[in-house]
């Protein structure tokens, strides 16, 4: 049980389990309602809930496990920035610092 996973907890009253289940249900319902406000139609998607989590400071504790949905292109650009250390993420240099060597005819 999650509540007993803490080493600081010794005893848990039997009434607390149903109460925690109800609290979790209400929390998920609130998060879903806020996500529906961002949805264009009747469908609630991950991107709507993730947007709520990333907009609202009160959901900051969920940001690591519910990041904003990004495209593959955005991901590659972010990786380029981290790997190359530049802001553009558009460098065509390989790890050795030389330009693309596939057009080198001297080999």
N, CA, C and O atoms as CSV, one atom per row, in Angstrom:
chain,resi,resn,atom,element,x,y,z
A,1,UNK,N,N,0.847,-1.179,0.000
A,1,UNK,CA,C,0.000,0.000,0.000
A,1,UNK,C,C,0.892,1.241,0.000
A,1,UNK,O,O,1.908,1.274,0.693
A,2,UNK,N,N,0.523,2.237,-0.758
A,2,UNK,CA,C,1.314,3.452,-0.914
A,2,UNK,C,C,1.490,4.177,0.416
A,2,UNK,O,O,2.575,4.682,0.705
A,3,UNK,N,N,0.454,4.234,1.216
A,3,UNK,CA,C,0.534,4.975,2.474
A,3,UNK,C,C,1.539,4.346,3.436
A,3,UNK,O,O,2.114,5.056,4.260
A,4,UNK,N,N,1.762,3.058,3.356
A,4,UNK,CA,C,2.715,2.394,4.243
A,4,UNK,C,C,4.128,2.386,3.681
A,4,UNK,O,O,5.040,1.866,4.325
A,5,UNK,N,N,4.329,2.944,2.510
A,5,UNK,CA,C,5.656,2.932,1.901
A,5,UNK,C,C,6.626,3.878,2.596
A,5,UNK,O,O,7.838,3.741,2.434
A,6,UNK,N,N,6.122,4.823,3.356
A,6,UNK,CA,C,6.973,5.740,4.097
A,6,UNK,C,C,7.467,5.065,5.373
A,6,UNK,O,O,6.696,4.426,6.089
A,7,UNK,N,N,8.750,5.214,5.644
A,7,UNK,CA,C,9.314,4.621,6.857
A,7,UNK,C,C,8.834,5.335,8.117
A,7,UNK,O,O,8.965,4.802,9.219
A,8,UNK,N,N,8.285,6.520,7.966
A,8,UNK,CA,C,7.803,7.294,9.105
A,8,UNK,C,C,6.410,6.873,9.560
A,8,UNK,O,O,5.968,7.267,10.639
A,9,UNK,N,N,5.716,6.079,8.751
A,9,UNK,CA,C,4.346,5.678,9.056
A,9,UNK,C,C,4.363,4.291,9.687
A,9,UNK,O,O,4.884,3.335,9.112
A,10,UNK,N,N,3.785,4.202,10.877
A,10,UNK,CA,C,3.724,2.920,11.561
A,10,UNK,C,C,2.347,2.284,11.444
A,10,UNK,O,O,2.228,1.127,11.042
A,11,UNK,N,N,1.312,3.028,11.791
A,11,UNK,CA,C,-0.044,2.503,11.763
A,11,UNK,C,C,-0.936,3.400,10.921
A,11,UNK,O,O,-0.794,4.623,10.923
A,12,UNK,N,N,-1.854,2.775,10.206
A,12,UNK,CA,C,-2.813,3.512,9.384
A,12,UNK,C,C,-4.205,3.026,9.748
A,12,UNK,O,O,-4.481,1.826,9.728
A,13,UNK,N,N,-5.077,3.965,10.082
A,13,UNK,CA,C,-6.449,3.607,10.429
A,13,UNK,C,C,-7.163,3.038,9.216
A,13,UNK,O,O,-6.937,3.487,8.092
A,14,UNK,N,N,-8.026,2.046,9.438
A,14,UNK,CA,C,-8.700,1.408,8.307
A,14,UNK,C,C,-9.624,2.368,7.570
A,14,UNK,O,O,-9.944,2.131,6.405
A,15,UNK,N,N,-10.059,3.441,8.215
A,15,UNK,CA,C,-10.927,4.422,7.555
A,15,UNK,C,C,-10.156,5.297,6.571
A,15,UNK,O,O,-10.756,5.916,5.692
A,16,UNK,N,N,-8.831,5.355,6.708
A,16,UNK,CA,C,-8.051,6.249,5.856
A,16,UNK,C,C,-7.927,5.747,4.419
A,16,UNK,O,O,-7.796,6.557,3.502
A,17,UNK,N,N,-7.966,4.448,4.205
A,17,UNK,CA,C,-7.834,3.925,2.839
A,17,UNK,C,C,-8.988,4.356,1.928
A,17,UNK,O,O,-8.733,4.854,0.832
A,18,UNK,N,N,-10.239,4.182,2.340
A,18,UNK,CA,C,-11.330,4.672,1.479
A,18,UNK,C,C,-11.303,6.185,1.296
A,18,UNK,O,O,-11.659,6.694,0.233
A,19,UNK,N,N,-10.879,6.902,2.336
A,19,UNK,CA,C,-10.800,8.356,2.240
A,19,UNK,C,C,-9.727,8.765,1.223
A,19,UNK,O,O,-9.960,9.662,0.414
A,20,UNK,N,N,-8.573,8.128,1.255
A,20,UNK,CA,C,-7.508,8.438,0.296
A,20,UNK,C,C,-7.936,8.085,-1.129
A,20,UNK,O,O,-7.602,8.806,-2.070
A,21,UNK,N,N,-8.666,6.993,-1.295
A,21,UNK,CA,C,-9.169,6.620,-2.620
A,21,UNK,C,C,-10.130,7.680,-3.141
A,21,UNK,O,O,-10.085,8.031,-4.320
A,22,UNK,N,N,-10.992,8.191,-2.279
A,22,UNK,CA,C,-11.937,9.239,-2.670
A,22,UNK,C,C,-11.196,10.533,-3.006
A,22,UNK,O,O,-11.543,11.211,-3.973
A,23,UNK,N,N,-10.185,10.879,-2.218
A,23,UNK,CA,C,-9.395,12.074,-2.500
A,23,UNK,C,C,-8.682,11.964,-3.844
A,23,UNK,O,O,-8.625,12.935,-4.598
A,24,UNK,N,N,-8.140,10.793,-4.144
A,24,UNK,CA,C,-7.478,10.587,-5.435
A,24,UNK,C,C,-8.489,10.725,-6.577
A,24,UNK,O,O,-8.188,11.320,-7.612
A,25,UNK,N,N,-9.673,10.178,-6.382
A,25,UNK,CA,C,-10.726,10.293,-7.401
A,25,UNK,C,C,-11.100,11.749,-7.636
A,25,UNK,O,O,-11.241,12.172,-8.784
A,26,UNK,N,N,-11.263,12.519,-6.569
A,26,UNK,CA,C,-11.617,13.931,-6.705
A,26,UNK,C,C,-10.496,14.739,-7.370
A,26,UNK,O,O,-10.759,15.648,-8.157
A,27,UNK,N,N,-9.257,14.401,-7.046
A,27,UNK,CA,C,-8.123,15.075,-7.658
A,27,UNK,C,C,-8.085,14.821,-9.161
A,27,UNK,O,O,-7.892,15.750,-9.946
A,28,UNK,N,N,-8.266,13.587,-9.555
A,28,UNK,CA,C,-8.261,13.238,-10.987
A,28,UNK,C,C,-9.439,13.899,-11.697
A,28,UNK,O,O,-9.303,14.351,-12.834
A,29,UNK,N,N,-10.587,13.956,-11.037
A,29,UNK,CA,C,-11.764,14.609,-11.624
A,29,UNK,C,C,-11.488,16.103,-11.847
A,29,UNK,O,O,-11.839,16.642,-12.896
A,30,UNK,N,N,-10.869,16.768,-10.878
A,30,UNK,CA,C,-10.542,18.191,-11.003
A,30,UNK,C,C,-9.559,18.420,-12.151
A,30,UNK,O,O,-9.735,19.334,-12.956
A,31,UNK,N,N,-8.540,17.595,-12.217
A,31,UNK,CA,C,-7.541,17.714,-13.285
A,31,UNK,C,C,-8.188,17.497,-14.652
A,31,UNK,O,O,-7.877,18.211,-15.606
A,32,UNK,N,N,-9.077,16.527,-14.750
A,32,UNK,CA,C,-9.775,16.258,-16.013
A,32,UNK,C,C,-10.695,17.422,-16.399
A,32,UNK,O,O,-10.747,17.801,-17.569
A,33,UNK,N,N,-11.413,17.988,-15.438
A,33,UNK,CA,C,-12.291,19.127,-15.731
A,33,UNK,C,C,-11.500,20.317,-16.262
A,33,UNK,O,O,-11.928,20.991,-17.199
A,34,UNK,N,N,-10.347,20.567,-15.659
A,34,UNK,CA,C,-9.518,21.669,-16.135
A,34,UNK,C,C,-8.962,21.367,-17.520
A,34,UNK,O,O,-8.812,22.276,-18.337
A,35,UNK,N,N,-8.661,20.132,-17.787
A,35,UNK,CA,C,-8.202,19.736,-19.121
A,35,UNK,C,C,-9.291,19.887,-20.162
A,35,UNK,O,O,-9.018,20.307,-21.286
A,36,UNK,N,N,-10.531,19.550,-19.805
A,36,UNK,CA,C,-11.652,19.699,-20.737
A,36,UNK,C,C,-11.859,21.147,-21.161
A,36,UNK,O,O,-12.332,21.410,-22.267
A,37,UNK,N,N,-11.512,22.076,-20.299
A,37,UNK,CA,C,-11.651,23.493,-20.661
A,37,UNK,C,C,-10.745,23.860,-21.836
A,37,UNK,O,O,-11.049,24.787,-22.586
A,38,UNK,N,N,-9.644,23.143,-21.997
A,38,UNK,CA,C,-8.707,23.409,-23.096
A,38,UNK,C,C,-9.033,22.611,-24.352
A,38,UNK,O,O,-8.525,22.917,-25.431
A,39,UNK,N,N,-9.874,21.595,-24.220
A,39,UNK,CA,C,-10.194,20.729,-25.358
A,39,UNK,C,C,-11.150,21.435,-26.312
A,39,UNK,O,O,-12.067,22.138,-25.886
A,40,UNK,N,N,-10.923,21.238,-27.603
A,40,UNK,CA,C,-11.785,21.841,-28.618
A,40,UNK,C,C,-13.093,21.078,-28.787
A,40,UNK,O,O,-14.110,21.654,-29.173
A,41,UNK,N,N,-13.061,19.797,-28.499
A,41,UNK,CA,C,-14.246,18.971,-28.672
A,41,UNK,C,C,-14.497,18.181,-27.394
A,41,UNK,O,O,-14.031,18.568,-26.322
A,42,UNK,N,N,-15.218,17.095,-27.503
A,42,UNK,CA,C,-15.562,16.288,-26.343
A,42,UNK,C,C,-14.434,15.375,-25.878
A,42,UNK,O,O,-14.554,14.731,-24.837
A,43,UNK,N,N,-13.342,15.310,-26.632
A,43,UNK,CA,C,-12.265,14.376,-26.316
A,43,UNK,C,C,-11.191,15.031,-25.462
A,43,UNK,O,O,-10.670,16.094,-25.797
A,44,UNK,N,N,-10.873,14.379,-24.357
A,44,UNK,CA,C,-9.797,14.826,-23.488
A,44,UNK,C,C,-8.554,14.035,-23.847
A,44,UNK,O,O,-8.561,12.805,-23.794
A,45,UNK,N,N,-7.485,14.733,-24.214
A,45,UNK,CA,C,-6.247,14.085,-24.602
A,45,UNK,C,C,-5.163,14.401,-23.581
A,45,UNK,O,O,-5.303,15.285,-22.736
A,46,UNK,N,N,-4.075,13.641,-23.692
A,46,UNK,CA,C,-2.913,13.859,-22.831
A,46,UNK,C,C,-2.441,15.305,-22.910
A,46,UNK,O,O,-2.097,15.910,-21.895
A,47,UNK,N,N,-2.427,15.856,-24.126
A,47,UNK,CA,C,-1.897,17.209,-24.300
A,47,UNK,C,C,-2.689,18.235,-23.492
A,47,UNK,O,O,-2.118,19.225,-23.034
A,48,UNK,N,N,-3.989,18.019,-23.309
A,48,UNK,CA,C,-4.806,18.955,-22.541
A,48,UNK,C,C,-4.438,18.902,-21.056
A,48,UNK,O,O,-4.261,19.938,-20.414
A,49,UNK,N,N,-4.328,17.695,-20.525
A,49,UNK,CA,C,-3.985,17.545,-19.110
A,49,UNK,C,C,-2.555,18.028,-18.859
A,49,UNK,O,O,-2.293,18.698,-17.860
A,50,UNK,N,N,-1.639,17.695,-19.753
A,50,UNK,CA,C,-0.250,18.130,-19.599
A,50,UNK,C,C,-0.152,19.651,-19.646
A,50,UNK,O,O,0.661,20.240,-18.933
A,51,UNK,N,N,-0.960,20.283,-20.468
A,51,UNK,CA,C,-0.950,21.745,-20.545
A,51,UNK,C,C,-1.423,22.359,-19.227
A,51,UNK,O,O,-0.857,23.348,-18.762
A,52,UNK,N,N,-2.458,21.775,-18.626
A,52,UNK,CA,C,-2.933,22.254,-17.323
A,52,UNK,C,C,-1.818,22.117,-16.283
A,52,UNK,O,O,-1.561,23.042,-15.514
A,53,UNK,N,N,-1.167,20.967,-16.269
A,53,UNK,CA,C,-0.094,20.716,-15.304
A,53,UNK,C,C,1.030,21.731,-15.473
A,53,UNK,O,O,1.592,22.204,-14.485
A,54,UNK,N,N,1.356,22.066,-16.704
A,54,UNK,CA,C,2.472,22.986,-16.948
A,54,UNK,C,C,2.089,24.457,-16.828
A,54,UNK,O,O,2.973,25.306,-16.709
A,55,UNK,N,N,0.817,24.776,-16.854
A,55,UNK,CA,C,0.365,26.168,-16.689
A,55,UNK,C,C,0.184,26.551,-15.229
A,55,UNK,O,O,0.511,27.668,-14.828
A,56,UNK,N,N,-0.335,25.627,-14.439
A,56,UNK,CA,C,-0.724,25.917,-13.062
A,56,UNK,C,C,0.401,25.574,-12.086
A,56,UNK,O,O,0.927,24.461,-12.098
A,57,UNK,N,N,0.760,26.532,-11.251
A,57,UNK,CA,C,1.817,26.303,-10.262
A,57,UNK,C,C,1.436,25.228,-9.245
A,57,UNK,O,O,2.307,24.538,-8.716
A,58,UNK,N,N,0.160,25.087,-8.974
A,58,UNK,CA,C,-0.243,24.101,-7.968
A,58,UNK,C,C,-0.014,22.663,-8.411
A,58,UNK,O,O,-0.040,21.752,-7.584
A,59,UNK,N,N,0.210,22.447,-9.703
A,59,UNK,CA,C,0.490,21.104,-10.214
A,59,UNK,C,C,1.973,20.908,-10.530
A,59,UNK,O,O,2.338,19.979,-11.250
A,60,UNK,N,N,2.812,21.769,-10.001
A,60,UNK,CA,C,4.241,21.704,-10.289
A,60,UNK,C,C,4.832,20.332,-9.961
A,60,UNK,O,O,5.752,19.883,-10.645
A,61,UNK,N,N,4.328,19.668,-8.942
A,61,UNK,CA,C,4.850,18.362,-8.546
A,61,UNK,C,C,4.613,17.289,-9.605
A,61,UNK,O,O,5.220,16.220,-9.533
A,62,UNK,N,N,3.758,17.542,-10.575
A,62,UNK,CA,C,3.471,16.580,-11.648
A,62,UNK,C,C,4.256,16.860,-12.932
A,62,UNK,O,O,4.192,16.061,-13.867
A,63,UNK,N,N,4.977,17.944,-13.003
A,63,UNK,CA,C,5.618,18.348,-14.260
A,63,UNK,C,C,6.657,17.354,-14.761
A,63,UNK,O,O,6.809,17.190,-15.971
A,64,UNK,N,N,7.363,16.700,-13.877
A,64,UNK,CA,C,8.364,15.731,-14.321
A,64,UNK,C,C,7.737,14.496,-14.948
A,64,UNK,O,O,8.323,13.887,-15.844
A,65,UNK,N,N,6.556,14.123,-14.486
A,65,UNK,CA,C,5.928,12.911,-15.019
A,65,UNK,C,C,4.876,13.201,-16.079
A,65,UNK,O,O,4.384,12.278,-16.728
A,66,UNK,N,N,4.522,14.473,-16.264
A,66,UNK,CA,C,3.560,14.872,-17.297
A,66,UNK,C,C,4.076,16.072,-18.074
A,66,UNK,O,O,3.488,17.151,-17.998
A,67,UNK,N,N,5.159,15.908,-18.816
A,67,UNK,CA,C,5.666,17.049,-19.588
A,67,UNK,C,C,4.733,17.391,-20.743
A,67,UNK,O,O,3.892,16.586,-21.144
A,68,UNK,N,N,4.900,18.597,-21.265
A,68,UNK,CA,C,4.122,19.001,-22.440
A,68,UNK,C,C,4.416,18.062,-23.597
A,68,UNK,O,O,5.539,17.582,-23.749
A,69,UNK,N,N,3.422,17.808,-24.394
A,69,UNK,CA,C,3.602,16.984,-25.583
A,69,UNK,C,C,4.307,17.830,-26.638
A,69,UNK,O,O,3.886,18.948,-26.937
A,70,UNK,N,N,5.378,17.287,-27.191
A,70,UNK,CA,C,6.125,18.005,-28.222
A,70,UNK,C,C,6.261,17.118,-29.444
A,70,UNK,O,O,6.123,15.898,-29.359
A,71,UNK,N,N,6.530,17.732,-30.568
A,71,UNK,CA,C,6.729,16.974,-31.803
A,71,UNK,C,C,8.144,16.405,-31.833
A,71,UNK,O,O,9.008,16.837,-31.070
A,72,UNK,N,N,8.374,15.446,-32.706
A,72,UNK,CA,C,9.695,14.858,-32.845
A,72,UNK,C,C,10.704,15.919,-33.294
A,72,UNK,O,O,11.852,15.914,-32.852
A,73,UNK,N,N,10.277,16.815,-34.161
A,73,UNK,CA,C,11.155,17.891,-34.618
A,73,UNK,C,C,11.590,18.794,-33.470
A,73,UNK,O,O,12.752,19.194,-33.394
A,74,UNK,N,N,10.657,19.115,-32.577
A,74,UNK,CA,C,11.000,19.927,-31.411
A,74,UNK,C,C,11.978,19.186,-30.502
A,74,UNK,O,O,12.901,19.784,-29.949
A,75,UNK,N,N,11.765,17.879,-30.355
A,75,UNK,CA,C,12.665,17.068,-29.542
A,75,UNK,C,C,14.070,17.056,-30.129
A,75,UNK,O,O,15.051,17.234,-29.407
A,76,UNK,N,N,14.167,16.845,-31.445
A,76,UNK,CA,C,15.479,16.815,-32.101
A,76,UNK,C,C,16.184,18.163,-31.952
A,76,UNK,O,O,17.396,18.213,-31.747
A,77,UNK,N,N,15.432,19.240,-32.055
A,77,UNK,CA,C,16.022,20.569,-31.890
A,77,UNK,C,C,16.542,20.745,-30.470
A,77,UNK,O,O,17.625,21.296,-30.271
A,78,UNK,N,N,15.778,20.281,-29.479
A,78,UNK,CA,C,16.224,20.360,-28.092
A,78,UNK,C,C,17.488,19.525,-27.887
A,78,UNK,O,O,18.400,19.955,-27.181
A,79,UNK,N,N,17.553,18.357,-28.484
A,79,UNK,CA,C,18.734,17.501,-28.358
A,79,UNK,C,C,19.929,18.155,-29.029
A,79,UNK,O,O,21.048,18.064,-28.525
A,80,UNK,N,N,19.706,18.806,-30.149
A,80,UNK,CA,C,20.784,19.507,-30.826
A,80,UNK,C,C,21.358,20.608,-29.969
A,80,UNK,O,O,22.571,20.813,-29.951
A,81,UNK,N,N,20.512,21.313,-29.264
A,81,UNK,CA,C,20.962,22.384,-28.370
A,81,UNK,C,C,21.791,21.794,-27.246
A,81,UNK,O,O,22.837,22.345,-26.902
A,82,UNK,N,N,21.352,20.692,-26.669
A,82,UNK,CA,C,22.076,20.090,-25.552
A,82,UNK,C,C,23.400,19.487,-26.012
A,82,UNK,O,O,24.410,19.633,-25.323
A,83,UNK,N,N,23.417,18.816,-27.154
A,83,UNK,CA,C,24.620,18.157,-27.628
A,83,UNK,C,C,25.651,19.152,-28.158
A,83,UNK,O,O,26.842,19.012,-27.882
A,84,UNK,N,N,25.208,20.148,-28.909
A,84,UNK,CA,C,26.113,21.094,-29.546
A,84,UNK,C,C,26.421,22.305,-28.676
A,84,UNK,O,O,27.412,22.999,-28.901
A,85,UNK,N,N,25.590,22.554,-27.703
A,85,UNK,CA,C,25.815,23.700,-26.832
A,85,UNK,C,C,25.484,25.019,-27.493
A,85,UNK,O,O,25.832,26.076,-26.968
A,86,UNK,N,N,24.813,24.981,-28.645
A,86,UNK,CA,C,24.425,26.233,-29.294
A,86,UNK,C,C,22.926,26.418,-29.169
A,86,UNK,O,O,22.204,25.478,-28.837
A,87,UNK,N,N,22.462,27.619,-29.431
A,87,UNK,CA,C,21.049,27.910,-29.285
A,87,UNK,C,C,20.244,27.497,-30.494
A,87,UNK,O,O,19.043,27.250,-30.378
A,88,UNK,N,N,20.867,27.418,-31.642
A,88,UNK,CA,C,20.156,27.099,-32.863
A,88,UNK,C,C,19.885,25.609,-33.007
A,88,UNK,O,O,18.812,25.216,-33.466
A,89,UNK,N,N,20.846,24.777,-32.621
A,89,UNK,CA,C,20.689,23.345,-32.792
A,89,UNK,C,C,20.784,22.937,-34.246
A,89,UNK,O,O,20.250,21.900,-34.639
A,90,UNK,N,N,21.476,23.764,-35.069
A,90,UNK,CA,C,21.504,23.514,-36.507
A,90,UNK,C,C,22.894,23.214,-37.034
A,90,UNK,O,O,23.081,23.153,-38.250
A,91,UNK,N,N,23.863,23.026,-36.175
A,91,UNK,CA,C,25.228,22.781,-36.616
A,91,UNK,C,C,25.315,21.485,-37.406
A,91,UNK,O,O,24.689,20.487,-37.050
A,92,UNK,N,N,26.113,21.508,-38.505
A,92,UNK,CA,C,26.286,20.318,-39.312
A,92,UNK,C,C,27.625,19.656,-39.053
A,92,UNK,O,O,28.017,18.745,-39.783
A,93,UNK,N,N,28.328,20.099,-38.029
A,93,UNK,CA,C,29.622,19.523,-37.710
A,93,UNK,C,C,29.439,18.193,-36.991
A,93,UNK,O,O,28.493,18.011,-36.224
A,94,UNK,N,N,30.370,17.256,-37.253
A,94,UNK,CA,C,30.340,16.001,-36.525
A,94,UNK,C,C,31.115,16.153,-35.224
A,94,UNK,O,O,31.555,17.256,-34.900
A,95,UNK,N,N,31.293,15.059,-34.465
A,95,UNK,CA,C,31.949,15.119,-33.161
A,95,UNK,C,C,33.390,15.598,-33.246
A,95,UNK,O,O,33.898,16.159,-32.275
A,96,UNK,N,N,34.072,15.396,-34.383
A,96,UNK,CA,C,35.466,15.804,-34.503
A,96,UNK,C,C,35.621,17.288,-34.810
A,96,UNK,O,O,36.733,17.815,-34.786
A,97,UNK,N,N,34.512,17.962,-35.098
A,97,UNK,CA,C,34.552,19.386,-35.374
A,97,UNK,C,C,34.675,19.695,-36.852
A,97,UNK,O,O,34.704,20.866,-37.230
A,98,UNK,N,N,34.750,18.671,-37.706
A,98,UNK,CA,C,34.871,18.918,-39.143
A,98,UNK,C,C,33.497,18.877,-39.790
A,98,UNK,O,O,32.556,18.276,-39.270
A,99,UNK,N,N,33.413,19.527,-40.925
A,99,UNK,CA,C,32.160,19.520,-41.661
A,99,UNK,C,C,31.904,18.133,-42.217
A,99,UNK,O,O,32.771,17.264,-42.130
A,100,UNK,N,N,30.737,17.910,-42.784
A,100,UNK,CA,C,30.336,16.627,-43.353
A,100,UNK,C,C,31.417,16.112,-44.304
A,100,UNK,O,O,31.719,16.762,-45.305
A,101,UNK,N,N,32.002,14.953,-44.001
A,101,UNK,CA,C,33.130,14.423,-44.787
A,101,UNK,C,C,32.694,13.506,-45.911
A,101,UNK,O,O,33.554,12.953,-46.596
A,102,UNK,N,N,31.422,13.320,-46.132
A,102,UNK,CA,C,30.952,12.408,-47.174
A,102,UNK,C,C,31.253,12.955,-48.573
A,102,UNK,O,O,31.261,12.188,-49.536
A,103,UNK,N,N,31.497,14.248,-48.706
A,103,UNK,CA,C,31.789,14.822,-50.019
A,103,UNK,C,C,33.280,14.966,-50.256
A,103,UNK,O,O,33.681,15.545,-51.265
A,104,UNK,N,N,34.118,14.456,-49.352
A,104,UNK,CA,C,35.565,14.552,-49.467
A,104,UNK,C,C,36.066,13.506,-50.473
A,104,UNK,O,O,35.947,12.307,-50.221
A,105,UNK,N,N,36.631,13.952,-51.623
A,105,UNK,CA,C,37.065,13.043,-52.680
A,105,UNK,C,C,38.518,12.599,-52.534
A,105,UNK,O,O,38.984,11.790,-53.335
A,106,UNK,N,N,39.240,13.096,-51.548
A,106,UNK,CA,C,40.665,12.802,-51.437
A,106,UNK,C,C,40.945,11.446,-50.802
A,106,UNK,O,O,42.114,11.092,-50.648
A,107,UNK,N,N,39.954,10.691,-50.435
A,107,UNK,CA,C,40.189,9.405,-49.794
A,107,UNK,C,C,40.302,8.300,-50.739
A,107,UNK,O,O,40.501,7.156,-50.330
